[in-house]
């Protein structure tokens, strides 16, 4: 047995950081607490990334800790992505009145990040289930964190009911997988699911229910719009980026490693779901009047786009999904961050409230331009290259019809993203001088927004380091 | 010895009852209870697969113990969320919590 603790080095550091936050929190005066907590969490998280990059980058892929986790490139790339997302999110937490003063909020954020790290690296059914729940339970609490807000409690409640329900179905699938293969190690399962029959087809469906919930695929998406709208905006941002990427990491590892012989069947199943997600997500987004709901439906559509790369089931396909997720995380973090700042200053998250925003705060408008153009897939932003790669991978694997559906859907997407930008740039506040209503943003929010917006541009312009990471990740699956 | 299929049928039946409960009941507490039924079905599956398989490999038992522990944590969080909704809205009926639609 291999007890290589370096395999869980980032998680150990995260755990230590969470404990430190809880221990030092009572010693601070109320006036300092808000700043101290946020900076401790943020700098701690960036410190974890730095230390992991220096000491814990995997040299070669190996199973560790009795086969519970795999110490490999895929896990490592995703871990860094999750911790980065948590660090930027904790800067947004500082900007939020309800979250900033509470040590629990940061600790729950870190706990969810630990769970996501394990989702990306675990290779044992027990560990997979534990990782999913470690991610979900803190997220339920964070979604319902604002106890005096009707919408927030309702958001947490709905997320919990859907989450508990789908994870029970997923778990039933896992128990059958264990029964049929006699092992909980997903790397030992290859031989057991050779031929396709109704039972193994049903099994795949049970597993897709659980993971489809995490990445908000149609038809398991019902929680997403309500939860995103009601949850505190920084939490919604974290939920739509890191949580979704974690679901993808697990989906890729589980299906590619455990069910290679049934690939044809899960490819078809996922292709159908990708089509549904893209189409329904984009069409319903057209009708939204609330910006957070619009982004929720857009994130459902984006789950569909990213799935197109996985359907290809090739090395290039996995690379494209990883690249897509990197670009998507940066973009959506920026988008939700802008909304958080805007909401704090104006108290509204309706799309009409964005009238004349570019005049009220030119830089915020510019960040919004970058984020929304990237979401719609315009060069030179990250979303463009990511979409090209995903569609190229699917073309290469012969999924032409799926690519056509994807491209048509992107065109629908451009319409509603540009509609929002129309309010921001072309419309004016009625009967008011915009300069008289500036949007105030605090220093942490400005830093976080700069990082995220810069990320959107850098991922789109400088290609090779990110694609190198994606290649490293994909190499450990094939 | 009773064939394993009996246990699997029992578990499938229990799972279906739970599934039905989640889809049909409106009361949040009843939904959580139905989810618990589904988790119990999973545990029956796990333990019977372990018993009829390689008993030297404890993975099945360990898995079911972990399912217990996690289910308890989930219900604790679940009930407190239900309670926080109840304090705000004075209801635990899922249909009546419809502030956000479309």
HADDOCK unambig.tbl for C-alpha pairs under 7 A between the chains (distance, minus, plus):
assign (segid A and resid 126 and name CA) (segid B and resid 63 and name CA) 5.59 0.50 0.50
assign (segid A and resid 137 and name CA) (segid B and resid 74 and name CA) 6.56 0.50 0.50
assign (segid A and resid 147 and name CA) (segid B and resid 84 and name CA) 6.58 0.50 0.50
assign (segid A and resid 150 and name CA) (segid B and resid 88 and name CA) 6.29 0.50 0.50
assign (segid A and resid 153 and name CA) (segid B and resid 84 and name CA) 6.58 0.50 0.50
assign (segid A and resid 153 and name CA) (segid B and resid 85 and name CA) 5.58 0.50 0.50
assign (segid A and resid 154 and name CA) (segid B and resid 85 and name CA) 6.41 0.50 0.50
assign (segid A and resid 154 and name CA) (segid B and resid 97 and name CA) 6.84 0.50 0.50
assign (segid A and resid 156 and name CA) (segid B and resid 81 and name CA) 6.88 0.50 0.50
assign (segid A and resid 157 and name CA) (segid B and resid 81 and name CA) 5.83 0.50 0.50
assign (segid A and resid 157 and name CA) (segid B and resid 82 and name CA) 6.44 0.50 0.50
assign (segid A and resid 160 and name CA) (segid B and resid 78 and name CA) 6.53 0.50 0.50
assign (segid A and resid 164 and name CA) (segid B and resid 35 and name CA) 6.82 0.50 0.50
assign (segid A and resid 165 and name CA) (segid B and resid 35 and name CA) 5.94 0.50 0.50
assign (segid A and resid 168 and name CA) (segid B and resid 35 and name CA) 6.71 0.50 0.50
assign (segid A and resid 168 and name CA) (segid B and resid 38 and name CA) 6.16 0.50 0.50
assign (segid A and resid 168 and name CA) (segid B and resid 39 and name CA) 5.85 0.50 0.50
assign (segid A and resid 171 and name CA) (segid B and resid 42 and name CA) 6.81 0.50 0.50
assign (segid A and resid 172 and name CA) (segid B and resid 42 and name CA) 5.22 0.50 0.50
assign (segid A and resid 175 and name CA) (segid B and resid 42 and name CA) 6.24 0.50 0.50
assign (segid A and resid 175 and name CA) (segid B and resid 45 and name CA) 6.29 0.50 0.50
assign (segid A and resid 175 and name CA) (segid B and resid 46 and name CA) 5.68 0.50 0.50
assign (segid A and resid 179 and name CA) (segid B and resid 49 and name CA) 5.28 0.50 0.50
assign (segid A and resid 182 and name CA) (segid B and resid 53 and name CA) 6.86 0.50 0.50
assign (segid A and resid 184 and name CA) (segid B and resid 59 and name CA) 6.82 0.50 0.50
assign (segid A and resid 226 and name CA) (segid B and resid 100 and name CA) 5.95 0.50 0.50
